Amino acid sequence: MVKLTMIARVTDGLPLAEGLDDGRDQKDADIYKQQAKMLFKNLSKGQNVASRMSIETGPYVFYYIIEGRVCYLTMCDRSYPKKLAFQYLEDLKNEFERVNGGQIETASRPYAFIKFDTFIQKTKKLYLDTRTQRNLAKLNDELYEVHQIMTRNVQEVLGVGEKLDQVSQLSSRLTSESRIYADKAKDLNRQALIRKWAPVAIVIGIVLLLFWVKMKIW
């Protein structure tokens, strides 16, 4: 099962988008998010520049692909099929490039593409059940090979001295950032609802006003 999804610019590690998860279904969610950010930071320094990699961390595995100076990363249960995880990332990459490709280099603030969460959530649902006919077909696709993709441990990638207890010291800051990000998403949803229903409310208001005026005249 997909637990976490993040997209970042490789040149400077700037987070561009994230799958909005409340983290209640996994222990130490903030620690793993912080690990992901530290991976992006390492990549921005030219470390671990393999275009595809699996990174084991606790009961989970990070998977990432890099293309067009953008890193697409997800974290899944260890039991989740590696091939599906990378095909999930490929789907995100294709759509992200199509929709936001021309704006990636000029993005200047974190989570500039917050609206992409909608596509992340929709795509994640497609990969939720590994036994669907769609996903079984992907698993049996011999043209998409993942056996040669390197697998490493998170301690190797982040550095020998980078222990989880050190990472946890930074998790409070991450929690604050996550709340801000979630609040922005809620604001966007409210704005979308207003744009959708405001014209209807205006029309109803005009009709009622005309009806009231007509009744007064009569």
N, C-alpha and C positions, 0 to 999 in steps of 0.2 A: 504494500500500500504506500502511496505517495504521502509523505508527511510534511514536506517543506519544499517550496519552489522560490528561487530568487534569480534575478537577472541583473548583471552588473557590467559596466564598461571596463574592459581589461586595462586600458592605458592608465587609469587612475583609481580603479576600484569603486567608482561611484555607483551605488545601487540605483537601478533604473526602474525596476518593478518587482513586485513580490506577490505571491499567493497569500491572500489574507486568511490565515488560520488562527483560531483562538488559542491553540496550544494545549487545550485541556486534555487531549487524548494521548499526550506523551509527557513523560517526566523530563524535567530540565530542558524544556523547549527553548528557553532563552539562551542557554549555554550552546546549543547546537546552532542557533542563529548567529551567535557571536563567532563560532567556529567558521561558519560560512563566510562571514565578513572578513575574517582573518585570512581565509583562503583567497578571497578576492584581492586583499592587500598584498599577499605574496605574489600573486599573478601580476599585479601592477608593477612589481619590482623585477619582473622577468624570471621569477622562480616557478618551477613546476609548469613549464610552458607546453607540456603535451596537450595536443588539441582535444584529446578525450582521455578521461581517467576515472577510475573508481577509487574511493577513499573510505576505508572502513573506520567507523567511529562508534564505539559501544555496540548497542544492538542494531545499529543502522549502518547504511552505506550512502555516502555522497557520490553522485554521478554528475559529471559536467562535460559540456562540449564548448569549444571556443570557435567562433567563426565571425568574421567581420569585426574584430576587436571587441566582441561581446561574449561574455561567459554566461551560459545557461546552466543553472545548477539545480538539482533536486536531491532530496534525501528520502530514502525508502527503507522499509524493513529489510533485514538481511535476506528474508525468504522471498522477497519480491524479485521476479525475473529481471536479470540484467538487460536483456534485449528489449523488454518493454520499457524499462526506465529510459534507455537511450532513444527509443523511438518517440516516447513522450516528449523528450527534450527537442528532438528534431521537429516535431509538430509545432512546438512553441517557437522555435527559431524561425521556421518558415513564415509563420504569421507575424511575428514581431518585426522581421525584416520587411515584410510586405507593407505593414501599417506604419511603422516608425523608422524605417531605414534611413530616410533623409534627415532625421532630427537627432540621431544618436550622438553624433560628434559635437553638436551645439548645446546639448543638455547641460545645464549648469547647477541644477539643484537635485538633491536625492529624490528618488521615486517620481521623476518627472512624467513617467508613463504609468501612473497609478491605475488608469482606466483599463490597462491590459489585464488586470486581475480578473475581469469578467471572462476573458478568453481562457485564462489559466484554470479557473474553476470549472468551466464547461469541459475543457479537455481532460482535466483530472478525473472527472466522472466517467469518461469513456474508458479510462485505464484502471478503474477501480476494481472491477471483477476480471481476473486473469483468465476466467474460463469461458468468456463470451466468444462467439464464433469469430468476431472481429479480432480479438486479441490472440486467440489460438492461431489464426492465420498469420498474424505478425510473428508469433513465436516460431512458426514453421517456415518463415521466409528465409530461405537459404542465401539469398542475395544480400541480406543484412547481417553481417558477421561482427560479433563483439568479443570473441574469445581472445583476440590479440590485444585488447585494450588493457593497459597496465592497471593493476590493483595495488594500492599502498595503504599504509596505516596513517591515521590522522597525525600521530605523534611524529612520524617521519616527515610529513609534509609541512607541518607547522613549526617543526624544530624540536630537537630532543628535550629541551628544557621547558617546552610549552605544555604544561599540565592542565588538566581540566579545572583544578582548583584555582589556577591563575586566571583562566578564562571566566570563571564564575564571578570574579571581582568586577568584571566589566558588564555583567548581565543587567544590572540595575539601570544603566544608561540605555541599554538596548530596549528594556521594557518601556521606558519613557518614549523612545523613538517609535516603538510599535504602536503605542496608544495614539500618538499624533497621527501616524499613518492610517490607523483605523478610523479616527475621527474625520480625516479628510475624505475617506471613502464614503462614510455616512453622509457627509455634506454633498458629495457628488450625486449620491442616490436621491437625496432630497431635492436637489436642483433638477434632476431628471424628471422626478414626479411632478414638480411645479410646472416645468416646461410642457409636460404631457397633458396635464389637466387644466392649466390656467385658461387656455382658449375656450374649453368647454364651460368653465365656470363663468367666463365673461359673456358667452352667448346666452347662457341660462339667465344671467343677471339682466341682460338687455331685454330678453323676452318677458321676464317678470315686470321690469320697469314699464315696458310698453303696455302690458296687460293692466297694470295699476293705473297708468295715465288714461287708458281707454275707459276703465271703470269710473274714474273721476269725471270724465267728460260726459258719460251717460248719466 
